[in-house]
Amino acid sequence: MLKTGLALVLATALPLGACGTTTYQIPASELQRLATLPPEQRGQNVRVVQQLTDADVGAPQPVNTETQIVFFPTIVVDSGGGRRRGGGWGPNATVPHGSGNGGGQGGVHVGSGGGSSSGAGDGKAEAIAIVVLAVTALVVAAVIEGSREDGFAQIHPMTPLYLTGQDGSSVVMPLAALDPDSAAFSRYGYIRSNETPWHWNGRAPLDRAGFTYAVLAGTGTFTSADGSKNSGTATTIQFGFFPEQHIGIVSSLFFGWRDNNAAQTLFETRYTLEADGYLAQAGPLHFGLYAGGGGARRLEDGIPGGNASSLALLGGAQIQLDINTRLALTARFGQTYAHDERMTDLLFGLAVY
């Protein structure tokens, strides 16, 4: 079963690691920033994220270093009932019909856009299988995110820009023609590196905004039903979302185990939701705190009354060392209050954003 799961993870995820794509996404915030710049300066340092697959946006429309930068006046459109000025791309805008030339100079196109066991030993075996699968998925995700370009590029101002609107519609225009209204209406834009003189300026700093996935492992203390407390193996699998760079909400599935005084297994499971905050930074190091709560369940073989469930409250400190834009080594030291006892854990692992 474990080998089958590993094969499925690898077969599904490894093809996504292809890093030869030519399509790069420009976030909405970057489009809005670019729209405020003079057209001739817009291509100097553009924030881009390489996509896992090439977008199907039509035939290439390449430009080169000799392509002239065209300045775009306000468009006057004949709407049938009179003439009005175009107000950019959006739900109420009228876009002139026509086809673009090879350089994209002025042409605009519009389109439509299994059950758990009651034994602690069996629980431990199942937890190890889950953690192995989680680590495999983490390695695949780290390879994918670590290999694709995510940073800044210098491109020609007349590079074709493929925009997707808030309503799912699409339009293509030169970067130099982007106006504030069109940028505000766009969810994101695409450019293709094979359509423009391309110079990679370098990766962006660590960017947590969006979904995150992490696996951490280390040591923790676990209290037996007979009152003894000793250390053992501790692991946690995390999945969450950061709406912005410093604050996020993370769910955790924690597994821990050790041998008890009966030479059998004590197994601990916790399922919690926590708030993470990284509020201080010194170079590549990021310092933060976390706090949350959820449930805890202890299974213990060989000790009467060893099986128990309780509320779990947790909190502690964490530190990250950024590797690149999407990867960070993470260490945390925390305490959990469960089963009327206070337990500690020290964990280390990798987070992918």
Secondary structure, 3 states (H helix, E strand, C coil): CHHHHHHHHHHHHHHHHCCCCCEEEEEHHHHHHHHCCCHHHCCCCEEEEECCCCCCCCCCCCCCCCCCCCCCCCCEEECCCCEEECCCCCCCCCCCCCCCCCCCCCCCEEECCCCCCCCHHHHHHHHHHHHHHHHHHHHHHHHHHHHCCEEEEECCCCCEEEEEECCCCEEEEEHHHCCHHHHHHEEEEEEEHHHCCCEEEEECCCCCCEEEEEEEEEEEEEECCCCCEEEEEEEEEEEEEECCCCEEEEEEEEEEEEECCCCCEEEEEEEEEEEEEEEEEECCEEEEEEEEEEEEEEEECCCCCCCEEEEEEEEEEEEEEECCCCEEEEEEEEEEEECCEEEEEEEEEEEEC
